[in-house]
C-alpha cells in the first residue's frame, strides 16, 4: 500500500476474502465428507476481513487524502452459495453446471 501511495495512487480498492470454506477445494480437502461449507475456514475469512477493515481505517486516518475502499465480497458470495436461485442460477444435469442469469 505504501509503495502505491508513494507512486501517487490516491484511490485504491481492495476486496475482502470470499467465504474460503465454500470453495470446492476447501470442501473436498477439509470438509470431512460433508457437502457443505467448512465453517472453520469461513470463520478465518471473517476474522481476516475484520482485520482488513481495521487496517484500512488506520491507513485512511494516517492518509486523509487517500480514498481507500474495501469491497465486501464475502457476504454476496455466501448468499449466492446459500441461495443460488436468488441470483437467477440454474443447475443442469448431473455435472451441476451453474448458469448465472443477471438482468
GIWO-V603738 format. One record per backbone hydrogen bond with DSSP energy under -1.0 kcal/mol. NH is the residue of the N-H (numbers start at 1). CO is the residue of the C=O. E is the energy in kcal/mol with one decimal. If there is no record, write none. Layout:
nh->{NH | NH}
co->{CO | CO}
e->{E | E}
//
This chain:
nh->{5 | 6 | 7 | 8 | 9 | 12 | 14 | 16 | 20 | 22 | 23 | 27 | 28 | 29 | 30 | 31 | 34 | 38 | 42 | 43 | 44 | 45 | 46 | 47 | 48 | 49 | 50 | 51 | 52 | 53 | 54 | 55 | 56 | 57 | 58 | 59 | 60 | 61 | 62 | 63 | 66 | 67 | 69 | 71 | 77 | 78 | 79 | 80 | 81 | 82 | 83 | 86 | 87 | 88 | 89 | 90 | 92 | 96 | 97 | 99}
co->{1 | 2 | 3 | 5 | 4 | 67 | 69 | 71 | 18 | 19 | 20 | 23 | 24 | 25 | 26 | 27 | 31 | 21 | 38 | 39 | 40 | 41 | 42 | 43 | 44 | 45 | 46 | 47 | 48 | 49 | 50 | 51 | 52 | 53 | 54 | 55 | 56 | 57 | 58 | 59 | 63 | 10 | 12 | 14 | 73 | 74 | 75 | 76 | 77 | 78 | 79 | 83 | 84 | 85 | 84 | 99 | 97 | 93 | 92 | 90}
e->{-2.6 | -2.7 | -1.5 | -1.7 | -2.5 | -2.6 | -2.6 | -2.6 | -1.7 | -2.3 | -1.1 | -2.4 | -2.4 | -2.8 | -2.9 | -1.3 | -1.8 | -2.2 | -1.9 | -2.7 | -1.9 | -2.1 | -2.3 | -2.4 | -2.5 | -2.7 | -2.2 | -2.1 | -2.7 | -2.3 | -2.2 | -2.6 | -2.5 | -2.2 | -2.1 | -2.3 | -2.4 | -1.8 | -1.7 | -2.0 | -2.2 | -3.8 | -2.5 | -3.4 | -1.7 | -2.5 | -2.7 | -1.8 | -2.2 | -2.7 | -2.2 | -1.5 | -1.2 | -1.5 | -1.2 | -1.1 | -1.4 | -1.1 | -1.3 | -1.6}
//
